[in-house]
Every structure is written in structure tokens, then in C-alpha cells.
Amino acid sequence: MLIGELCKKLDISKHTIRHYEELGLIYADARKAGTRSYKNYRADTVERLEMIEEGKAFGLSLKQIKPLLDLFMENKLSESQSKQIVVDQLASVEKQIAGLEQIKARLKTKLATYGNPSTENC
């Protein structure tokens, strides 16, 4: 599949697809057509891109997604491993939320030192 087809099918930019290829998340084979050279993306590319988007939606970085993606595609990621990934990510998100709540409280405290602020939206 050519890059343009992938872009249309998944509503992803060419830049994003090229970036994922540079990171080794997806793969393409070179194909010659006359004097021009094209990249022909492998059959599993659509599924790989969908899994990348799902991982990002869960808050995983591309660095975290890469080793998991290959395991998933090779059916080597067990249900218990998948569950543990979700549990770990949930704990990470909860920790981030707690940190943001602390920052929010500090900001509100600081804002209160400026007199009678309008904080109805906070």
C-alpha cells in the first residue's frame, strides 16, 4: 500500500507515517516504477497504525509502544501482560493527576494572595 492510500484510509498525515517508519514502528519495502522509487507499506501496516493510535490514546509514548507493538503483532502478548500494561498505565495517570491537583492547589493559594480573585471557573 502506498503512503497516500494509508493517509486516506486512516486519516493520518504523511509526516506522521514517515516519522513512525523512522522510529521502526512500521515498515515499507522500496518499489521502483520507471525512474521513480516508491515505498510499499506492508499488509500489516494498517493494523500496526491502529495499535499505535490506541496506545497513544492510553497515554503511552511511542517509545513505550514500540516493544509492545511487535509482541502484539506476533501474538506474543498474553492477556495477563496486556492487563498489567493497563494497570501500570492507570497508576501512572493517577500519579500525574495527583501531581496536577497539587499544582492546582498551589496556584489557587497563590491567586488568593492577590486579593479577591474571580475563581468561579477554577
Sequence and secondary structure as in RCSB ss.txt:
>XXXX:A:sequence
MLIGELCKKLDISKHTIRHYEELGLIYADARKAGTRSYKNYRADTVERLEMIEEGKAFGLSLKQIKPLLDLFMEN
KLSESQSKQIVVDQLASVEKQIAGLEQIKARLKTKLATYGNPSTENC
>XXXX:A:secstr
  HHHHHHHHT  HHHHHHHHHTTSS EEEEEETTEEEEEE TTHHHHHHHHHHHHHTT  HHHHHHHHHHHHTT
   HHHHHHHHHHHHHHHHHHHHHHHHHHHHHHHHHHTTSS   TT 
